[in-house]
Amino acid sequence: QVQLVESGGGLVQPGGSLRLSCAASGSIFAMGWHRQAPGKQQRELVARITSGGSTNYADSVKGRFTISRDNAKNTVYLQMNSLKPEDTAVYYCAADSSRRYWGKGTLVTVSS
């Protein structure tokens, strides 16, 4: 059983920055962040990183968000810069092991 502990999130003005963290227990292959915007039913991939360091990003966040990982701590970070109102969403940490595990989510609100 993998457990995920998320931190970060909150209210930030447009153009501001936030950092999300997610610590996982157990053996993990890949970790990432997905988000679900208000009024939308589906979660979308924001960024993902494997244990080998390979990354992929949603086109909408390329150049603004950076995902990184501390394998020793089994922790993934999402540095979010130049935030826009459309980045407002609940952000969920995801960890891939024998199956995908999800965190409880943390709300990011970008508003003036």
C-alpha positions as CSV (number, residue, x, y, z in Angstrom):
1,Q,0.0,0.0,0.0
2,V,1.4,3.4,-1.1
3,Q,0.5,6.5,0.9
4,L,0.9,10.0,-0.5
5,V,1.2,13.2,1.6
6,E,0.8,16.4,-0.3
7,S,1.7,19.9,0.7
8,G,1.6,23.3,-0.8
9,G,-1.1,25.0,-2.7
10,G,-3.1,28.0,-1.7
11,L,-4.1,31.4,-3.1
12,V,-1.7,33.3,-5.3
13,Q,-2.0,36.3,-7.6
14,P,-1.6,36.0,-11.4
15,G,2.1,35.9,-12.3
16,G,3.0,34.4,-8.9
17,S,4.6,31.2,-7.9
18,L,3.8,28.2,-5.8
19,R,5.5,24.9,-5.0
20,L,3.7,21.6,-4.4
21,S,5.3,18.6,-2.7
22,C,4.2,15.0,-2.5
23,A,6.0,12.4,-0.4
24,A,5.3,8.7,-1.1
25,S,5.8,5.6,0.9
26,G,6.8,2.4,-0.8
27,S,8.5,1.6,-4.1
28,I,7.5,4.0,-6.8
29,F,8.3,4.0,-10.5
30,A,6.9,7.3,-11.6
31,M,5.2,10.2,-9.9
32,G,3.3,13.2,-11.1
33,W,0.7,15.8,-10.8
34,H,-2.8,15.9,-12.4
35,R,-5.4,18.7,-11.9
36,Q,-9.1,19.0,-12.1
37,A,-10.4,22.5,-12.8
38,P,-13.7,23.8,-11.3
39,G,-16.7,22.5,-13.2
40,K,-14.7,19.9,-15.1
41,Q,-15.2,16.2,-14.5
42,Q,-11.9,14.9,-15.8
43,R,-8.4,15.3,-14.4
44,E,-5.6,16.3,-16.8
45,L,-2.0,15.4,-16.6
46,V,0.1,18.4,-15.6
47,A,3.6,16.8,-15.3
48,R,5.2,13.4,-14.7
49,I,8.6,12.2,-13.8
50,T,10.0,8.7,-13.7
51,S,12.6,7.3,-11.3
52,G,15.1,7.7,-14.1
53,G,14.3,11.4,-14.4
54,S,12.4,11.4,-17.7
55,T,9.7,14.1,-17.7
56,N,6.7,15.1,-19.6
57,Y,4.5,18.1,-19.3
58,A,1.1,19.3,-20.5
59,D,1.5,21.8,-23.3
60,S,-0.3,24.5,-21.3
61,V,2.4,24.5,-18.5
62,K,5.6,24.0,-20.5
63,G,8.1,26.7,-19.7
64,R,6.2,27.7,-16.6
65,F,6.1,24.5,-14.4
66,T,9.0,22.3,-13.4
67,I,8.7,18.8,-11.9
68,S,11.6,17.3,-10.0
69,R,12.1,14.4,-7.7
70,D,14.2,13.4,-4.8
71,N,14.4,9.6,-5.1
72,A,16.1,9.2,-1.7
73,K,13.0,10.9,-0.1
74,N,10.5,9.5,-2.6
75,T,9.3,13.0,-2.9
76,V,8.2,14.9,-6.0
77,Y,8.0,18.6,-6.4
78,L,6.1,20.8,-8.8
79,Q,7.4,24.4,-9.1
80,M,4.8,26.5,-10.7
81,N,5.8,29.9,-12.0
82,S,4.0,32.6,-13.9
83,L,0.7,31.3,-12.7
84,K,-2.5,32.1,-14.6
85,P,-6.1,32.1,-13.5
86,E,-6.7,29.1,-15.8
87,D,-4.2,27.2,-13.6
88,T,-6.8,27.3,-10.8
89,A,-7.7,23.7,-9.9
90,V,-7.4,20.9,-7.4
91,Y,-4.0,19.3,-8.0
92,Y,-3.6,15.6,-7.3
93,C,-0.4,13.8,-6.7
94,A,-0.2,10.4,-8.5
95,A,2.3,7.6,-7.9
96,D,2.7,4.6,-10.1
97,S,3.7,1.3,-8.4
98,S,1.9,-1.9,-8.9
99,R,-1.0,0.4,-9.7
100,R,-1.7,4.1,-9.6
101,Y,-2.2,5.7,-6.3
102,W,-3.7,9.1,-5.8
103,G,-3.3,11.8,-3.2
104,K,-6.3,13.7,-1.6
105,G,-5.6,16.8,-3.6
106,T,-4.6,20.3,-2.8
107,L,-6.4,23.4,-4.1
108,V,-4.5,26.0,-6.1
109,T,-6.3,29.3,-6.7
110,V,-4.9,32.0,-9.0
111,S,-6.8,35.2,-8.5
112,S,-6.2,38.8,-7.9
